[in-house]
Amino acid sequence: MKKLLCAAFAMTMVLTGCGSSNDSAKASENTGKEYFTVGMECGYAPFNWQTTEQTETSVSLGGAGYCDGYDVRVARAIAEDLGREVQVKKIAWDGLQPALESGEIDAIIAGMTADEKRENGIDFTSPYYESEMVMVVRKSDKDVVKYNDIQQFSGKTIIGQKNTNYDTVIDQIKGVKHATPKATYPEMVVALQHKDVDGITAELPVAEGVVSANKDLTIVHFAEGKGFDIDTSVSIGMKEGTRDSEFFKQVQSSLDKIDTETRNKWMKEANEGQPSSK
């Protein structure tokens, strides 16, 4: 019946497709290619950020400017290898998994770590980037900037991003004052600068972007065995139950074609190109 309906209404449904309400199944009016639709915050530099400036690596957000960054490069490369056109949807962090489940997007490429909790509702690819867990602090705190052990932050007030590993990991510090998490890094930076908190947990690329934009802040690195026990790798999230599907395997294959040297080069360029570092 579906095929018969599609045939009967082919002329009127050519732009929207038949039997599917999934935006990602639509074809681009410009290229005729099927979309590879990816969700990200467009606010987690250098992985992804929103900008009014079009660049060679950015993707249009319609009337809301452009999204750019490391994740966008990865998404573009995969889409090209799949023979699709990349489409980026700006979605708040808490809305990414629901968008994936509903079929609004094909994949989450947003600096997301494949932890045990998320793997109950998302199928993840292998990691596409691995980083280091650090702490962002005020330069004016002369003693704190010399710390090299997370336990030295005992008694300090530390904040992390809401609903991420970078919040839950704070409790690995004995005696820490765990501040109520915030949704975005700009909010946390304000809290740090206003001395509401003493430190912000972050993975290194994000921390580098933060201190580049805020010269009053700096990064604390931890000695081997003295840092957080956390997986800092990030992976592509796809709909639960699709791991054995042809599409999942195609995305994984496309990702595998991006070598380590290229991935590191893209991250370096994303760090240098993000608006906050200009």
C-alpha positions in Angstrom: 0.0 0.0 0.0 2.8 2.4 0.8 4.5 1.8 -2.5 1.2 2.3 -4.3 0.5 5.6 -2.5 4.1 6.8 -3.3 3.5 6.0 -7.0 0.2 7.8 -7.1 1.5 10.9 -5.4 5.1 11.0 -6.8 4.7 14.3 -8.5 3.3 16.1 -5.5 5.8 14.6 -3.0 9.0 14.8 -4.9 10.5 17.3 -2.5 9.4 15.8 0.7 9.6 12.1 0.1 6.9 9.5 0.8 6.0 7.6 3.9 8.6 9.4 6.0 8.3 12.4 8.3 12.0 12.3 9.2 13.7 15.5 8.1 17.0 13.6 7.6 15.3 11.5 4.9 14.6 14.6 2.8 16.7 15.5 -0.2 18.4 18.9 -0.6 16.6 21.2 -3.0 20.0 22.5 -4.1 21.9 19.2 -4.7 19.2 16.6 -4.8 21.4 14.6 -2.3 19.9 13.0 0.8 20.8 14.7 4.0 23.1 13.4 6.7 21.5 15.4 9.6 23.6 15.9 12.6 22.7 17.4 16.0 25.0 19.6 18.1 24.8 22.5 20.6 26.7 24.9 18.4 28.0 26.3 21.6 30.8 24.0 22.8 34.0 25.5 21.2 36.3 24.2 19.8 34.1 21.2 19.1 31.2 23.3 17.7 30.1 27.0 17.8 27.7 29.4 16.2 28.9 32.3 14.1 27.6 34.9 11.7 30.6 34.4 9.5 30.6 31.8 6.7 33.9 29.9 6.3 35.1 27.1 4.2 34.3 24.7 7.0 31.0 26.0 8.4 27.5 24.8 7.7 24.4 27.0 7.4 21.8 27.0 10.2 19.3 28.5 7.9 18.4 32.0 9.1 20.4 31.6 12.3 23.9 32.0 10.9 26.4 29.1 10.7 27.8 26.3 12.8 31.5 25.7 12.7 34.1 23.7 14.6 35.8 20.4 14.9 32.5 18.4 15.0 31.3 20.2 11.9 34.4 19.1 10.0 33.9 15.5 11.1 30.2 15.7 10.0 31.1 17.2 6.6 33.7 14.5 5.9 31.4 11.7 6.8 28.5 13.2 4.7 30.8 13.6 1.7 32.0 10.0 2.0 28.4 8.8 2.2 27.4 10.8 -0.8 25.0 12.9 1.2 24.7 16.6 2.0 25.4 17.5 5.6 22.7 19.3 7.6 23.4 20.6 11.1 20.6 21.2 13.6 21.4 23.4 16.7 19.9 21.5 19.6 20.4 22.1 23.4 22.5 19.3 25.1 19.5 17.8 26.9 17.5 17.6 23.6 20.1 15.7 21.6 19.1 12.2 22.6 15.4 12.8 22.2 16.0 14.3 18.7 17.9 11.1 17.9 15.2 8.9 19.2 12.5 10.7 17.3 14.4 10.6 14.0 14.8 14.3 13.8 18.6 13.8 13.4 20.7 10.9 12.1 23.5 11.3 14.5 24.9 13.3 17.5 28.3 14.7 16.8 28.7 17.0 19.7 31.8 16.1 21.8 29.7 13.4 23.6 31.4 10.6 25.6 30.0 7.1 25.3 29.5 6.4 29.0 27.5 3.5 30.5 24.3 5.5 31.1 24.2 6.9 27.6 24.9 3.5 26.0 21.5 2.4 27.4 19.8 4.7 24.9 22.4 5.4 22.2 24.6 3.3 19.9 28.0 4.8 19.7 30.8 4.5 17.1 34.4 4.2 18.0 35.9 7.5 19.4 36.7 10.3 17.0 38.8 12.3 19.4 40.5 11.7 22.8 41.6 14.5 25.1 42.8 15.3 28.7 40.8 16.3 31.7 41.9 19.5 33.3 40.7 22.3 35.6 40.2 26.0 34.7 41.0 28.4 37.5 41.7 32.1 38.1 45.3 33.2 37.5 45.1 35.4 40.6 44.8 32.2 42.8 48.6 31.8 43.0 48.5 28.6 45.1 45.8 26.9 43.1 47.6 27.4 39.8 50.4 25.3 41.1 48.2 22.3 42.0 48.9 19.0 40.2 46.6 16.6 42.1 42.8 16.8 42.1 42.8 16.1 45.9 44.4 19.5 46.4 41.0 21.0 45.5 39.5 19.5 48.6 37.4 22.2 50.3 37.2 24.2 47.1 34.0 24.9 45.2 34.1 23.3 41.8 31.5 23.4 39.0 30.9 21.3 35.9 28.5 21.3 32.9 25.0 20.0 33.6 24.2 16.4 32.6 27.8 15.6 31.6 30.6 13.4 33.0 32.4 16.7 33.7 29.9 17.3 36.5 29.7 13.9 38.1 33.5 13.5 38.1 33.8 16.3 40.6 32.8 14.0 43.5 36.1 12.1 43.0 37.7 15.0 45.0 37.4 14.2 48.7 35.8 17.1 50.7 35.0 19.1 47.6 32.1 21.6 47.5 30.2 20.5 44.5 28.5 23.6 43.0 25.2 23.3 41.2 26.1 22.6 37.5 25.2 25.1 34.7 24.1 24.4 31.2 26.9 26.2 29.3 30.6 27.1 29.8 30.0 30.8 29.4 27.8 30.6 32.5 30.5 28.7 34.4 33.2 31.2 33.4 31.1 34.1 34.8 30.7 32.1 38.0 34.5 31.6 38.2 35.3 35.2 37.5 32.8 36.4 40.1 34.5 34.0 42.6 31.3 32.0 43.1 33.4 28.9 42.3 37.1 28.1 42.4 37.4 25.9 39.4 35.7 24.5 36.3 36.2 21.0 35.0 36.9 20.7 31.3 38.5 18.7 28.6 41.7 20.3 27.3 40.5 21.7 23.9 37.5 23.4 25.6 39.7 24.7 28.4 42.2 26.1 25.9 39.4 28.0 24.2 38.1 29.4 27.5 41.5 30.7 28.6 42.2 32.1 25.2 39.1 34.3 25.5 39.6 35.1 29.2 43.2 36.2 30.0 42.5 36.2 33.7 42.0 32.4 33.7 44.5 29.5 33.3 44.6 25.7 33.1 45.7 23.3 35.8 47.1 20.0 34.5 47.4 16.9 36.7 50.3 14.6 37.3 50.0 11.0 36.0 47.8 9.1 38.4 46.7 12.2 40.2 44.0 13.3 37.8 40.3 12.4 37.3 39.4 8.8 36.5 37.3 9.5 33.4 37.0 8.6 29.8 37.7 11.8 27.8 37.1 10.3 24.4 34.2 11.4 22.3 32.1 9.3 19.9 29.3 9.7 17.4 25.9 8.7 18.8 23.3 7.0 16.6 19.9 5.6 17.3 19.7 2.7 19.7 19.3 -0.6 18.0 21.0 0.4 14.8 24.5 -0.9 15.5 24.1 -3.8 13.1 22.4 -1.7 10.4 24.0 -0.9 7.1 23.8 2.8 7.8 25.6 2.6 11.1 28.3 0.5 9.5 28.6 3.1 6.7 29.0 5.9 9.1 31.6 4.0 11.1 33.5 3.1 7.9 33.5 6.8 6.8 34.8 7.8 10.3 37.6 5.2 10.1 38.8 6.8 6.9 39.8 10.0 8.8 43.3 9.3 10.1 44.7 10.5 13.4 47.0 13.1 11.8 43.9 14.7 10.1 41.9 14.6 13.3 44.6 16.4 15.2 45.1 18.9 12.5 41.4 19.7 12.4 41.4 20.2 16.2 44.4 22.5 16.1 42.7 24.6 13.3 39.4 24.6 15.2 41.2 25.9 18.3 42.9 28.6 16.3 39.8 29.5 14.4 37.1 29.7 17.1 35.7 33.2 17.6 36.9 33.4 21.1 40.6 33.0 20.1 40.6 35.9 17.6 
